Amino acid sequence: MRSKLLILIALIVGLAVVASDYFELRRFNDVAEERPIVSPVGPSAFDTWSLHPAARQAARNWASDPDHAKDVLAEAATHYPLEALHWLGQARIGAGHATENRARLTADLNAGVAVQPGNPAIQWQAAQIALHAGEFELSERFLKLWAQSNPREIGQALFIARRWLRNPDQLLDRIVPDSDAHWAAAMDFAFRQRERGLAEAVWRRVEQNQNLESPLFLTYLDSLLQAGEVRSATRLWASKDPRYQTGQILNGSFSWELGPSQGLNWRTRGLPEGVRLSRDFDEFMAPPASLLLDFQGSHNLQLRVPSIRIPLQPGQRYALRGAWQAQGLTTRARPYIRLRAVGGGFAERIDVPSAQFSWTEFSTTFTMPVESALLELSLGRDTTQAFDRYIGGRLWLDELVIETLPITPELAQSRSRE
């Protein structure tokens, strides 16, 4: 009987506390609609529901009354020290006076990050508060933590930190976690931003572990080509690929897989809908395979791939030779081969002879402009408004080679004048 009475008393007390907290929260919400920062009703002996919304309100509207907001957040942090909001709120208020109390700012930010470890949203907020306070080293640490679990964010971290870290080596040492994924993301950032110094700094750290299939290696090579450092790119590729021959089209006979769509490989990224690309082991000019483009007859497509970049000697004469075959091309807007010097100087196209033909050789001669050391060869097709605009059929390509030709006396004289 006594135990039942005690249980009844406990229930009554619990209901009283819940009811008290409920009405206290109602009163808090009513007042909060009128005032930007309201003190919590509690905490009572059992704490109160109004403490959390009071802290959130203080963190949100602290600029209207910083001193009062700081008091509310300090009270909340005392009773709920494992809530990051309270610590970050105090740090945000103190960021404008960080020089006066740097230790307190650092302690609040460290506490906010520590109580929710691995939370990228908290780490990001801490980095931004430290940045606002002018505490760059502290911001660097939180930016590095923020990017730790998500390498794709390393570009954003580098973009922020390079405002004050001008030296590429310092930037990488302080921001980039030491993992393959983070280094690859850092190289991607350097390539997109055309930051050659940063790309070189990344490469020095990882070059011993790279091969032809490594995304970081391919992006670095693209950065060399982008910067016009074609000779350096060629030497680097040749050091990794024993199959490469200077002045030749890499995999021009399609003897092996095309590889990733970067560097000196065939580029197939961006292939439009309505066409499939593959190596064909049944139809070829010479074994083991040719390159097949299978047009589905369903799209008025614009084609700019596959393409490949070939390092060549500026001012030198060359001949491009190859073979192709077509079957049932259904439109007058047919595919063609396009040659152009990267950087300008010349562009040329070779059109297919008809809608259907067996293996046929083609060739053309050209001279590389003195200002360009890179030739781009691509397979193209243009959209059309003609009635038969949807292209169907098949086109095979094989045995693409480049031959160096003697320089004519006229060209030699022209080059000597330059």
PyMOL commands that set and color helices and strands:
alter all, ss='L'
color gray80, all
select helices_A, chain A and resi 2-32+51-60+62-64+66-79+84-97+102-115+120-132+136-148+151-161+168-175+180-192+196-209+215-226+230-240+409-417
alter helices_A, ss='H'
color red, helices_A
select strands_A, chain A and resi 275-280+290-296+307-311+317-327+336-341+347-351+357-367+374-380+392-405
alter strands_A, ss='S'
color yellow, strands_A
deselect
rebuild
show_as cartoon
